[in-house]
């Protein structure tokens, strides 16, 4: 179980950190009345629309609507998750965070210990590569691959010698115990002698893997050609695999880490794109040639977690492969992962993540291609990379002989299966047109196959999407939404004599999920302050960890920065309260009308049937229900009129 911060710890952290001082380290701020303004760091602008309110300890951009507290600012600027950002801020102001979970300090200490061992290993392997004769073959191999010393040092490549316990002995001398070395992934326990441990990596070129904040969490290890003098005890080990990696540990997961990202992330942001290549040396070679926005996915097809991490830095992801079978196969596996990712997070082909594929000529890896063809030719391949949907369609078609009718039918079936998985109706229709042109078939025939596939599945995805879009449009123009927005403004600012009545009104008076969620958060804050006999300070501040999701944070920021344009707060709060109740009653009236209609239809159906004792009893019950519903309806109508 992951460690969590103690309740109130975030508030304590933020109270010690001055938002204006922290943000001034990123943005040139100037005093503007009570606030500070500057050019927004989240979008390009010439006129400052970025505002920092030191009193409220919040920031907001009136140009792009980004905003929040100091934690959310650090999350966005440093591309960190919530806990990472809190720890980053705590380190910046020299504050020690307190953890809520029992045993969390021990868990944190354990992770720190594992990171220390991996950091030690990185220095050890690097030293061996440059200073030991046993590594001469490995160093020659890297030089023959064209790597200069600066590149090797930048990526901290190293060498693990051939002995069984070289690193283990070194780490133990440095004060680490055997259990920690095993748990770090750098050693294995002997199956014959439980007390003995031996090095996991032997006679391999070592590539340290750093996490997003720069800590060494694991290694990739590669055999090299110059191993003729390998010792007999390690030669069988070398034959096992070209690459081996650190196993899953308490600090390393290959599905959540990306090789080269820590070095490349600044360039990725500057270029607003990232190149996904296949190997560690591909990343190094491209960097040496001046292409600094490349990373590798650690021997797996791109995972959803990796896409999510990359999405913090850019929405433009380009898979770079040579055209051999392995490369295309890897990209297709990646597509399957991305299809799943799309279904869960709606980031694939819906505008958030723009995924493309660049295929190089057969036999060339990215670095070889640049050396042989030139940087302009490589850049041209990248610029002309194909959208992942088009790439998928073409890849599926390549599997079939479309001149043969039966083969063409199988191609249509597989293509329809793929297109049916896409969530956008517009994208689906565009795919149908492309498939129609490529196969020389009428669009209606392709669409017929597509609809068959969609009927097999549980409901139409694009229909659900249309409903959601309609709901989103309704939100933007709904009078009910405006009333709920004003109610939240009153609650956050503690305005008007009816403030307490709105607090106690209940979540059922809020139609929309996001306004309802913010209402419940505010109500909990107010209740907690009463229970603890604490004085509330207005405007109320809601910490980022309580606001789940970007849309909720943006709504909260809009409310906070929206002025209270009321000449009479008491009257305004009364009007908002009245309108909330009025809308609630209108909803209830509609519900009662629907029930009334249902029971009247039920009564009609019973009247048509031959009467027997059981049916007469049901009829009496239906009539009684109708009578009660009419009374309820009249009562609600009277209540509604009282608000006019």
Buried (B, 14 or more C-beta within 10 A) or exposed (E): EEBEBEEEBBEBBBEEBBBBEBBBEEBEBEEEEEBBBBBBBBEEEEEBBBBBBBEBBBBBBBBBBBBBBBBBBBBBBBBBEBBBBBBBBBEEEEBEBBBEBEEBEEBBEBBEBBBBBBBBBBEBBBEBBBEEEBBEBBBEBBEEEBBEEEBBEBBBBBBBBBBBBBBBEBBBEEEBEBEBBBBBBBBBBEEEEEEBBBBBBBBBBBBBBBBBEEBBBBBBBBBBEBBEEBBEEBBEBBEEEEBBBBEEBBBBBBBBBBBBBBBBBEBBBEBEBBBBBBBBBBBBBBBBBEBBBBBBBBBBBBBBBBBBBBBBBBBBBBBBBBEBEEBBEBBBEBBEBBBBBBEEBBBBBBEEBBBBBBBBBEEBBBBBBBBEBEEEEBEEBBEEBBEBBBBBBBBBBEEBEBEEEEEBBBBBEBBBBBBBBBBBBEBBBBBBEBBBEBBEBEEEBBBEBBEEBBEEEEEBBBEEBEEEEEEEEEBEEBEBBEBBBBBBBBBBBBBBEBBEBBBEBEEEBBBBEBBBBBBBBBBEBBEEBEEEEEEEEEBBBBBBBBBEEEEBBBBBBBBBBBEBEBEEBEEBBBBBBBBBBBBBBBBBBEEBEEBBEBBBEBBEEBEEEEEEEEBEEBBEBBBEBBEBBEEBBEBBEEBBEEEE
